[in-house]
Amino acid sequence: MTDPMNDDLTRTPPATPTFDPDAAATAEGLFGLDLDPLQARVQVIPVPWEATASYGRGTRHGPAAVLRASRQVDLEDPDFGPVWEAGIGLLDLGDGVQRASDRVEADALAVIESGGQRPDLAARVDRVADEVQLNVQAQAARILADGRIPAVLGGDHSTPFGLHKAICRAFPGVGFLHIDAHADLRQAFLGFRHSHASIFHNTMGLPGAGRLVGVGWRDIGSAERARIAEDPRIRPFFDHDIARELAGGGTWRDIAARIVEALPPVVHISVDIDGLDPTLCPSTGTPVPGGLSFRDLQVLLRLLASERKVVGFDLVEVNPGRWPLEDHERDGIDAIVGARVLYKLAGCALSSTGLG
């Protein structure tokens, strides 16, 4: 097995000998790259699943929308340089996940409309979710075994659980940087074990899961607050505390430094797009006032890359929406922001040094 911590892995050659990163994208790949995704250093697993989305729906369209929007991203990143050179590929897994999501759509909606009073249907949805996560886990394990960096592009926030399993097995004690409006620590929600609101309850129960550092959390349930208080592995940086410190003259740079300091040397990043200011993601399923600016995220990821080793990441809850112009078929700001967040995450992982 190739050592996934080896920084001396041979970089994947550019997509083609004549690839011009400044030209308009013409290839169909992620960020306009024309390469075999299986040869990319960063391999992104698309998971268009949103069965448990309990408010706004549409995140199953997120992977396809981010793919389209990625072709508009300039490839010389001001923080991480020519990220594209290492190769970033979106895997083609066929339509299996989409068909699985469609298969349980009616059952999931019936559970949601009943307020969680249909445990029989919720269990059926969870069984199919188990199948999806086994597939994600297998893909992630293969990527890690090949010495590359796995990522998930959702879908709702339940989608990276299989990736988290693979990461915890490969890197016992791994820390999770969780950027989100919500803590996602509910044991279940509306009866779904694999709820978007339960991802980190499930992940923190995995053997090998280390510290959970939450950033931007601002919608918290009472049981979640009790869990946070009781579990010393969970370190929240609540949005209201960040706002209070900044209003008192503190700096985001100092706060970001404490966030990174709270993490162990090896880190997985999980970004729910609703962790950002909702002006950047107005179509996401559960937008909440407050949150990080894109600049805040840039500063945090650049600092993280300089002091920790990032071994995987996920980006979820991108609902493309529609651009508010005459061209109603064009994806909205959510997809545009999502594509740039994905490129930043890839750059952070590829540039991370593991000095922490």
C-alpha positions in Angstrom: 0.0 0.0 0.0 1.3 3.4 -0.9 1.8 5.6 2.2 -1.0 8.3 2.1 1.1 10.5 4.3 4.0 10.6 1.9 4.5 14.1 0.6 7.0 12.9 -2.0 4.4 11.1 -4.2 4.9 11.8 -7.8 2.6 14.5 -9.0 0.1 13.6 -11.7 1.3 15.2 -15.0 -0.8 18.0 -16.4 -4.0 16.8 -18.2 -2.4 17.1 -21.6 1.0 18.4 -22.8 -0.7 21.3 -24.4 -3.2 22.2 -21.6 -3.5 26.0 -21.2 -4.9 26.8 -17.7 -5.7 30.3 -18.9 -7.8 29.3 -21.8 -11.6 28.8 -21.7 -12.5 25.3 -20.5 -13.4 23.0 -23.3 -13.0 19.6 -21.6 -15.8 18.0 -19.7 -13.8 17.2 -16.5 -13.9 18.9 -13.2 -12.4 22.4 -13.6 -12.2 21.8 -17.3 -9.4 19.2 -16.9 -9.1 16.5 -19.5 -7.7 13.6 -17.5 -8.6 10.2 -16.2 -10.1 10.8 -12.8 -8.5 7.6 -11.5 -5.1 9.2 -12.2 -5.9 12.4 -10.3 -4.2 13.1 -7.0 -7.5 14.4 -5.6 -10.4 12.1 -6.5 -13.9 13.4 -5.8 -16.8 11.0 -5.2 -20.1 12.4 -6.3 -23.0 11.4 -4.0 -26.3 12.9 -5.4 -28.4 11.7 -2.4 -30.8 13.9 -0.5 -33.4 11.5 0.9 -33.5 12.9 4.4 -33.4 16.6 3.4 -36.2 17.9 5.7 -36.7 21.5 4.5 -35.5 22.8 1.1 -34.6 20.0 -1.3 -32.4 20.0 -4.4 -29.0 19.1 -3.1 -29.0 15.9 -5.2 -28.4 18.3 -8.1 -25.3 19.7 -6.3 -22.6 17.5 -7.9 -23.7 18.1 -11.4 -24.1 21.9 -10.8 -20.7 22.2 -9.2 -19.1 20.3 -12.1 -20.7 22.8 -14.5 -19.7 25.8 -12.5 -16.1 24.5 -12.0 -15.3 25.2 -15.6 -15.6 28.9 -14.8 -12.9 28.8 -12.1 -9.5 30.4 -12.8 -7.0 27.8 -12.0 -4.2 29.9 -10.5 -5.4 30.0 -6.9 -4.1 33.0 -4.9 -3.6 30.9 -1.8 -2.5 27.6 -3.1 -1.1 28.3 -6.6 -1.7 25.9 -9.6 -3.8 23.4 -7.8 -4.9 21.8 -11.0 -1.4 20.5 -11.8 -1.8 17.6 -9.3 -5.0 16.5 -11.0 -8.5 16.8 -9.6 -11.0 14.4 -10.9 -14.7 13.7 -10.4 -15.3 10.0 -10.5 -18.0 8.6 -12.8 -20.0 6.1 -10.7 -22.9 5.9 -13.0 -26.4 6.6 -11.9 -26.6 4.1 -9.0 -26.8 6.6 -6.2 -29.3 8.7 -8.1 -31.5 5.7 -8.7 -31.2 4.7 -5.0 -32.3 8.2 -4.0 -35.2 8.1 -6.4 -36.2 4.7 -5.1 -36.8 5.9 -1.6 -38.0 9.5 -2.4 -41.7 8.8 -1.8 -40.9 6.9 1.5 -38.7 9.7 2.7 -41.2 12.4 1.9 -43.9 10.4 3.7 -41.7 10.2 6.8 -41.0 13.9 6.7 -44.6 14.9 6.2 -45.7 12.7 9.1 -43.2 14.5 11.4 -41.3 11.3 11.9 -44.2 9.1 12.7 -43.4 6.4 10.1 -40.5 4.4 11.6 -41.2 1.6 9.1 -40.5 3.8 6.2 -37.6 5.6 7.9 -36.0 2.2 8.4 -36.4 1.4 4.7 -34.7 4.6 3.7 -31.8 3.9 6.2 -31.3 0.5 4.7 -30.8 2.0 1.2 -28.6 4.7 2.8 -26.4 1.9 4.2 -25.9 0.5 0.7 -24.9 3.9 -0.6 -22.4 4.5 2.2 -20.8 1.1 1.7 -20.2 2.1 -1.9 -18.7 5.5 -0.8 -16.5 3.7 1.8 -15.2 1.3 -0.8 -14.3 4.1 -3.2 -12.6 6.1 -0.5 -10.6 3.1 0.8 -9.4 2.4 -2.8 -8.3 6.0 -3.2 -6.4 6.0 0.1 -4.8 2.7 -0.7 -3.5 4.3 -3.9 -1.9 7.1 -1.9 -4.3 9.7 -3.1 -6.8 12.2 -1.5 -10.5 11.2 -1.3 -13.3 13.7 -1.2 -17.1 13.6 -1.3 -19.3 16.1 -3.2 -22.9 15.8 -1.9 -25.8 15.6 -1.7 -27.0 16.2 1.8 -24.7 16.0 4.8 -25.4 12.3 5.4 -23.4 11.5 2.2 -19.8 11.5 3.5 -20.3 9.0 6.3 -18.7 6.2 4.2 -15.7 8.5 3.6 -15.4 9.3 7.3 -15.3 5.5 8.0 -12.5 5.0 5.6 -10.6 8.0 6.9 -10.9 6.8 10.5 -9.6 3.4 9.6 -6.7 4.8 7.7 -5.8 7.5 10.3 -6.9 6.6 13.8 -7.2 9.7 15.9 -8.0 11.9 12.9 -9.6 15.2 13.7 -12.6 16.6 11.9 -12.9 20.3 11.1 -16.7 20.8 10.7 -17.8 24.1 9.2 -21.6 24.3 9.4 -24.5 26.3 10.6 -25.6 23.2 12.6 -23.8 20.8 14.9 -25.3 17.7 13.2 -25.0 15.7 16.5 -28.6 14.5 16.7 -28.9 10.8 17.4 -31.5 10.6 14.7 -33.9 13.1 13.1 -37.4 12.4 12.0 -36.5 8.7 12.6 -33.7 8.6 10.1 -30.4 7.2 11.4 -28.6 8.5 8.4 -30.1 12.0 8.6 -28.3 15.1 7.4 -28.6 16.2 11.0 -26.9 13.1 12.5 -23.7 12.9 10.5 -21.4 13.8 13.3 -23.3 11.8 15.9 -22.5 8.8 13.6 -19.0 9.8 12.8 -18.0 10.4 16.4 -19.1 6.9 17.2 -16.6 5.4 14.8 -13.5 3.7 16.1 -10.6 6.0 15.2 -12.5 9.2 15.3 -10.5 11.8 17.2 -11.5 15.4 17.9 -14.4 17.3 16.4 -13.8 21.1 16.0 -17.0 22.9 14.9 -16.9 26.3 13.3 -19.8 28.6 12.6 -22.4 26.5 14.5 -25.4 28.7 15.3 -28.6 26.5 15.2 -28.2 24.0 18.1 -30.7 21.7 19.8 -30.8 21.2 23.6 -29.7 17.6 23.4 -26.9 18.6 21.1 -25.8 21.3 23.6 -25.7 18.7 26.3 -23.7 16.4 24.1 -21.2 19.1 23.4 -20.8 19.9 27.1 -20.4 16.2 28.0 -17.9 15.1 25.3 -14.4 16.5 25.8 -13.6 15.5 22.2 -15.9 18.2 20.9 -14.6 21.8 20.7 -17.1 24.3 19.3 -16.3 27.7 18.0 -19.9 29.0 18.0 -20.9 31.7 15.5 -22.2 34.0 18.3 -18.9 33.7 20.2 -16.9 34.5 17.1 -19.2 37.6 16.5 -18.8 38.8 20.1 -15.0 38.5 20.0 -14.7 40.3 16.7 -17.0 43.1 18.0 -14.8 43.4 21.0 -11.7 44.1 18.8 -10.5 40.5 18.3 -9.2 39.4 14.9 -10.3 36.5 12.7 -6.6 35.6 12.3 -6.3 34.9 16.1 -9.6 32.9 16.2 -8.5 30.9 13.2 -5.2 30.1 14.9 -7.0 28.8 17.9 -9.3 26.7 15.7 -6.2 25.1 14.1 -4.5 24.6 17.4 -7.5 22.7 18.7 -7.1 20.1 15.9 -4.8 17.0 16.0 -2.0 16.7 13.4 -4.1 14.8 10.9 -7.4 16.4 9.8 -10.4 15.8 7.6 -12.5 18.8 6.6 -16.3 18.7 6.3 -17.9 21.8 4.9 -21.6 22.2 4.8 -22.2 25.2 2.4 -24.7 26.6 5.0 -21.7 27.3 7.3 -21.1 30.3 5.1 -23.1 33.5 5.1 -26.4 32.6 3.4 -25.9 35.4 0.8 -23.4 33.0 -0.6 -25.7 30.0 -0.6 -29.3 31.2 -0.6 -30.7 28.0 -2.1 -29.2 25.6 0.4 -31.8 23.5 2.3 -31.5 25.1 5.7 -29.9 28.5 5.5 -29.2 30.4 8.7 -28.3 34.0 9.2 -24.6 34.6 10.2 -21.8 32.4 9.2 -18.4 32.7 7.6 -17.5 34.9 4.7 -15.6 33.5 1.8 -12.6 35.5 3.0 -12.9 33.9 6.5 -12.8 30.5 4.9 -9.7 31.4 2.8 -7.8 32.6 5.9 -8.7 29.5 7.9 -7.8 27.0 5.1 -4.5 28.7 4.4 -3.5 28.5 8.0 -4.7 24.9 8.3 -2.6 23.9 5.3 0.5 25.4 6.9 0.2 23.6 10.3 -1.8 20.4 9.8 -2.0 17.4 7.3 -5.3 17.3 5.5 -6.1 13.8 4.3 -9.6 14.1 3.0 -12.5 16.5 2.7 -16.2 16.8 1.8 -18.5 19.5 0.5 -22.2 19.1 0.9 -25.6 20.8 0.8 -24.9 22.7 -2.4 -28.4 23.3 -4.0 -27.7 25.0 -7.3 -30.8 27.2 -7.4 -31.2 29.4 -10.5 -29.6 32.6 -11.6 -32.1 35.5 -11.2 -31.8 36.7 -14.8 -33.6 35.9 -18.0 -31.6 32.7 -18.4 -33.4 30.6 -15.9 -31.5 27.5 -16.9 -28.2 28.8 -15.6 -27.1 27.6 -12.1 -27.2 30.2 -9.4 -24.6 31.6 -7.0 -24.6 28.5 -4.8 -23.0 26.4 -7.5 -20.5 29.2 -8.3 -19.4 29.4 -4.7 -19.5 25.7 -4.3 -17.0 25.2 -7.1 -14.6 27.7 -5.6 -14.9 26.2 -2.2 -14.1 22.8 -3.7 -11.0 24.1 -5.4 -9.9 25.8 -2.1 -10.4 22.5 -0.3 -8.3 20.6 -2.8 -5.6 23.2 -2.7 -5.6 23.1 1.1 -5.2 19.3 1.1 -2.5 19.2 -1.6 -0.6 22.0 0.1 -0.9 20.8 3.7 2.4 20.1 5.4 1.6 18.2 8.5 3.8 20.4 10.7 1.3 20.4 13.6 
